[in-house]
Structures are given as structure tokens and as C-alpha cells.
Amino acid sequence: MLTYKYIAKDMTSGQKIKAQVQADSEQEAAKLIHAQGFTPLNITLEGAGVGSIFKRFGNHVKTKDKVLFSRQLSTLINAGLPIIQSLRSVLSQTQSKPLKAVINQVITDVEGGSALSVSLGRHPAVFNDVFTSLIAAGEVSGTLDAALDRLAIQQEKDAEVISKVRGAMIYPIIVVIVMMGVVGFMVVTVLPQVEILYDGLPGSKLPFVTVALLALSHFVIKFWWLVLVSLVVFVLFTTRWARTLAGKRVFDKLKMKSWPIGPLFMKLYMARFARTGTTLVSSGVPLIQMLEITSDAIDNVHIAESIKAAIEKVKGGKALSTALENDPNFLELVPNMLKIGEQSGSIEQMLAKTADYYEKEVDNQIKAISTIIEPVMMVLIGGMAFIIVAAVLLPIYGLAGQNIIK
């Protein structure tokens, strides 16, 4: 986690407070400050720079470590060990240093009288709302071990699906990077040699494609620093903008609508909604609270807005299936399955079946995208190769033609 310095206003006394908070992002830091009853006025990252980026990656808690934490704690609590002793036992077996630091703080908080869910909630960068809500439900119902086991299953399912999606995206990204590298090498090193070959030859005229690429070559060679700075500024600006609400709206809409990834992400979101929903409902979390938590866990602004709109309709007396019906941000199967669950009194089972269905659909969609991407990449590579070869060979053929005529 990162350390943020902040200036905040106490909502009760109105006094200004300067302090520090540890979180994974500025947004998470703001949530923690609000949870303490303060209104943040200014939040700054301590030690901002390249070092902080490495620190952030170095302090990231992996999903497999959280899954192991959940399973071990579930087993120990189920065996009848007190919560403090269970946490200390898990701490001694944990290999992740960032997670060790968090567990140490949780143990201190629990020993001080805090509930486990409250203690875990103080570390939102590691334990999100889904995690803490399930723990809270388990504490109230006396089924903490079962709640932890459900959490482990939920995290494994999420990690598996996300891993498959990332795997499908890696191949085209690598191909594009390699293609850009090859094109850059040809433009900077090979094409200038063609220009040298033509220098001093009377009546020689380079083809348009060669002239255009040579102009690009001259610009890159002369202003390489400007290209590099522009690229860095573009990446930093885009990354920062993508974290704002306006940026998220644009990127989330692109994920949902762009071909060929749109259908993949829509099925991924439906699977995440159904899987998170069934985990929360099976733990006894009320429907409204389940929807509120799921809207945050879905990681898409537009779908979250649809869920929040559905919450208001449910509060007004409508069934959830009716509230989500005809919503463009939800695939048709979801409200249909919910309607069956509402009529039969088995919403949990219907959500589980929906999650299973869409997780399989994500697998099928990834295979379909992989099949499409390969020929598309081949066409792009072929097109770029044709342009480069034409730029290099056309002048040579023109020179040979002049010699033959002479």
C-alpha cells in the first residue's frame, strides 16, 4: 500500500486535521478518510515519483495470498480456535510481507475490541466491500467459517476469469509492440540508406510512399526527444484521465461496445454480477445491500448506474427482475433467470447458474476472439510489411529501369 498525506475537516468540530493514511489509491484513501468522519480537503502521495511506483507494485497483495488467508482462517475457526489465535496462526504461515503487515494491524484492532469485519474494512486496498460485508454477515449469523470459505471460492472464480481475459489480450499487444519496433527500425535505419543511394542521380524521383516514410524518418531522427516526451506525456495523461469519472465512463463504454472485446466484457460483467450476488445472498446479506455492494464490485460505471437505478425501483416495491428488465447494460438472460428465482424462491441458485453459464461463455468468447485475432494480426503485419517493402524496393526498381533504358 501507499502512504498519503492529507488535510481534512472534522465534520463534527469543524477543525482542520493533518495526518497520513495508507491505501492502494487516492480514491481508496478518500474513502478511508470519509469513514473516519472527515471531509478531505487535500490528498497527496508521499514520496511521489518512480520509486513510489515500484513501492506500489512491491506492496500489492496477490489474490492467491488472500485466498490462502481465507481458507486457513476458515479451517481454524471451524476447528474451534478463538479468532485471535486463528489470526496469529495464519500470520505465522503467511509468506506475503504486505499481507503480514495488514494481518498484524488486524490482530491489534481485534485485540482492542473491534469486530473482524471492521478491522478488515480499515484496509480497503486488500479487503474490498464484498469481503468485509460477507465477514460481517458471518459474524452476525455465527457462520464466519462458511463465509470465509465462500470468499475463497469467489476470489478463485474471479481470478480465474480475469486471468483468461488478460491472457487473451496479451497476444495482440505483444504483436503490435513487435510490429511497431520493426517498423521503427526500418524507418530509422533502412530507408535513409535508400535516400543516400538516390542522392546525386540526375532525374531520379522517389515514389510517394518512400517520400512519406522518409519524411517520418527525418522527423523521428531529428526530434526523437520530442517523440519520446510526447509519448510519455500521452501515456501519463491518458492513465491519469482514465482514473477520473469522465475517463472511466469513456473507457467502460468502449469495453462494452468495441468489437471484438465488447461481447467478452459484457459476459464478464454478467458473470461477476451473478457470482458476487450469489455469494452475498447465500451469506444472508439483504437484497438492497447486496446490490449496493455489487454495484461497487462490478468495476464498470455504466452497469453500476443501472444497478443503483434498480435499487431505487426495488425500494419502490418492484421485483429485481422487473427493475433490470430491458436495461441495455444487462444481457437478457440475467433478469429472466432472476424472475425464475423470484417465482420459485431460489434466487441464490439461479444466480449461481447464471454465473456458471456466463463464465463458460467467457471461455468460449476468448476462444472466438483468439480465432479472429490471428488472421487480423496477419493482415496488419502483411500490410505494414508491404508498405515497408514497397518504400524500399520501388526506388531500386526505378533505378534499374533507368539503367535498362540507357
N, C-alpha and C positions, 0 to 999 in steps of 0.2 A: 504493500500500500504506500501511497504518497502522503507527505505531510503538507497541509495547507495552513497558512496564517490567515486569520480572518478578523474583521471588525464587525461587530453585531450589536443590535439594540435589544435590550431586555424588554419583552412585551409587557411585563408586569410593572417594573420600576421605571422604565424609560431610559435607563443608564446605558452608556456605550461600553462594550466589552471587547478586549483584545485577547485572543487566545489562539490555540492550534488545534487542528483536528486531523485525524488520519482517515483517508478514503482513497478509493480507486480512481475517482474522477471529481471534477469540480461540482458536477450535478449531485453526486453522492455526498460530497462534503456539505452542500447546501441543505440536503435532506437531514443530515445529522444535526446541523445547527438549528434547523426548524424544530426537530424532535426535542431539543433541549429548551425550547420556549424562547428562542432568539430569532430576530429578523436579521439576516446577513446584509451588511452594507458593502463589504468589500472582501473578496476571497482571492488570495494569491498563492501560487505554488512556491513552496520553499525550495530554494536551490534549483530554479528552473534552468533548463539547458539540456545538452546532450546527456550529461551524467544522470539527470533525472529520468530520462527515457530508459536508460539501462537499469536504473533502480526500479522503475515501474515493472519492467519485464522480470527482473530478478525476484520481485516480491509477489508475483502473481501466484495464486493458489490454484493448482490444477484440479480439473473435475474429478480425476481418479482419486486424488487425495481426499476430496470431500465425500466421495462415495465410500471410501475406506473408513473415514471418520464416522459416517452414518451407520454403516454395518457393524463396526466394532462397538460403538456406543449402544446400538440396539441389542446386540448379543449380551453385553454386560448388564444392562438394565433388566433384560428378560431373565437373566440368571439370578436377579435379586440384589445386586450390588447397589449401594447408595449412589446418588448422582455424582457427588464429589469424587468418590473413589473410582467410579467408572471413567470420569473425565481424566483423572490422573493416570489411570491405566492406559487410556487411549493416547494421552500425551507422551508417555514413555515409549510407545510403539510408532509414533508418527515420525516420518523421515523429513517431511517438508518443514523447513525453518520458518517461512511465513505463517504456516498454519499452526506451528508450535507456539509462536508469539501470540496468535489470536486465542488459542485454547488456554494459554496461561492467563490471559486477561479475563476470559470467560470464567475460569475457575475462581479467580479473585472476586469477580462480581457475584457469582453464585454463593460463595462463602460469606459475602457481605449481605446476603438476603434477597438478591434479585432472582427472579424466575429464569429458567434456562432460555426461554424464548426471548425475554427482554435482553439478556446478556448477549445472545447471538445477534439480536437486532441492532446492537451497537457496532456491528461490523458488516454493513450492507454490501461492501465490496466483495465479501466472501460468502455471506449468507443472505440471500435475497428475501423478498416478501413471501414468496411461496414457501421457502424453507422455514422462516420464523412462524408463519401462520399455521403450518402443519404441526410444528413443535408445540405451539400454544394450544391447538386443538387436542393434541395428545396429552398435554398436561391436564387439561380440564376433564377429559374423558377417562384418564388413567390408563391410556394406551400409548404411552410415549415410545415404547419399543416398536410397536407396529407402525407408528407414524414415521420413525426413523428408517424403518425397512422400506416403507413406501417411497420415502425421499430418495433412498439409494437407487431404487428401480427407476424412478422418474429421471434422476440425473443421468443414469446409464442410457436410458432411451433417448434423451435429448442429445447427449454427447455423441451417440451412435449416428443419429440422423444428421446432425451438424457436420460431423466428420465426413460423411458421404457427400454432402453438398460441397464442402470445401475441396474434397478430392476431385470432384467433377470440374471445379473451377481452375484447379492448378494447371492442368494440361494446356488449355488455351492461353493462359497467362504466360507460361514458360515459352510457348511457341512464338507469341507476339514479341516478347523480350528478345529472344534469339534473332527473330526476323529483323527487328529494329537495329540490333547490334551489327548484323551482317550488312544491312543497307547503309548504316553509318560508316562502316569500314570501307565499303565500295565507293561511297560518295567522297570520303575524305582522302583516300589513298589511290584508288584505281583511276577514277575519272580525271583527276589533274594530269595523269600521265598521258591520257588521250589528247588533252589540250596541248601539252608540250609537243606531242607528235605532229600536230597540225600547225604549230607556230612556224611562221616563215614560208609556208607553202602558198604560192600565189593562186588566187581564185578558189581557195578551199572554203567551204561553208559547212558548218556543223549542223546536224539535224536539230529540230526544235527540242526533242526530248533530252538530247545531250546538253544543249544550251541551258535548259531549265535546271537540270541537275547540277551543272557546273556553277550556275548562279547560287544554288543552295550550298554547294561545296565551298565556294568562296566566302559566303556569309558565315558558315559554321567555322571555317578555319580562322577567319579574321575576328569574329565576335564569339568565339567559343565560350568565353567567360559570361557573356550576356545570355547565351542559350542556357548555360548551367544555372545561372542565377534565376532566370525566368522559370526554369523547370522546378527549382527548389521552392520559389515563391508560390508557384501554381499549386504544387503538392501541399505545402503548408496551409495556404488559403483554403483549398478545397477540403482538406482534412478538418480544419477548424470550422468552416462553414457547415460541413456535414453534421457537426455536433449540435448546431443550432436547430430550433424548431423548424424554421423555413427550409434549411438544408435537409433535415430528416424527412420532411414532407415530400420534397422532390425525389430524394433517393429511394424512399419507401415506395413511392408511386412507380418509379422506374422498375423496382424489383417485382412489383405486382403485374406490370403491364408489358415490360420489354420481352421481345421474343429472342431466344427460346427459353429464357430463365423465368419468365412470368408464371407459367403453369407450375413450375417446380416450386417457386417460393410460395405461391398460393396454397399448394398442398402441404408444404412445410408448416405454414402458419395454422392451417386447419388441424394438422396433427398435433402441434404444440398446444393449441387451444383445448382440444379434446383431451389430451394426455394430462395437462395441468388441471383441467376441470375434474376429470375422474379421480385424480389423486386427492384433490381438496374435498370433493363431495364424499369420497369414501372415508375421509378422516373426520367427517362431521362438521365441516365448515359450512355455514349458511350460504344459500344461493347468491344473495346480493354480495356478500363478502368474497365469495368465490369469483364472481365476475369482476369485482374491483381488482383483486389480486391478478387475475388472468389478463386483464387489460394492460397491466404494467409488465407482465412476464412475456407478452406476445412479441414485443420488440418491433412494432410497426405502428406508426402514428395513426394511420387511417383505420386500421382494424380496431385499435384501442378506442378511437372515437365512436365507432359503430357499437362496440361493447358498452361504452358509457351511455350511449343513446338507448341501448336495450335495457340498461339498468333502470333508467327513468320510466320506461314503459312497464317493466316488471313491477316497479314500485306502484305504478298506477293500476295494477291488477291484471295485466296481460301475462300470458304464458311466455316463457323464454323462447320457445319455438316460433311463436307468433311475432315476438319482438325482433327476431333475426330473419324472419321470412322476407324474401325479396330484397334483402340488403346486398348491394353489389360487391361488398367487401367480404362476403361469406359465400362459399360454394353451397349449392342447393342441398347436398346430402346432409349437411350439419343440422339445419332446422328440421329436416324430415326425420332424422334419427332422434332428435330431441323430442319431437312430437310423439313418436312411438314410445319413448321412455316415459314421457309425462302421462300418457294414457295407460301404460302398463305398470307405472310406479317403479320403473327401473332405469332412471336417468344415468346412474353410475355405470351400469352395464352397457347402455347404448353409447355413452361417451367413450368407454373403453374400446368397443367395437369400431367406433368411428376413428379413434386414434390408430388402432391396428391397421385399418383399411388405408388410411392416408399415409402411414409410414411405409406400407408396401407400395403405394402409388409413388411415393418419393423415390423409392428404389427403381421402379420402372421408368420414371421420368428421367432419372440420372442416366440410365442405360440409353434411353432415347436421345438425350442431349449428346452423349458420348458418340453415338452413331452419326448424329448430324454434324457435330463439330469437326470430325476428322476430314470429311470432304470439303467443308467450308474452309478449313485451315489450309488444305492442299490447294484450293483455288486461289486463296490470298497469297500464299507463298509463290505459286506459279505466276500470278500476275506481277508481283514485285520482281521476281526473277526475270520475267520477260522485259519489264521496263529497264532494269539494270543492264541486261544483255544487249538490248536494243541501243541503249545510250553508248555502250562501249563498242559494239560491232558495226553499227551503221556508219560511223565515220571511217572505220577501217575499210569497209566495203566501198565507200565513196572514194577513198584514196586509191584503192585497187582499180576501180572503174576508170579513174582519171589516167592512171598509168597505161591501162589497156588501150584507151582512146589515143593516147600519144604514141 
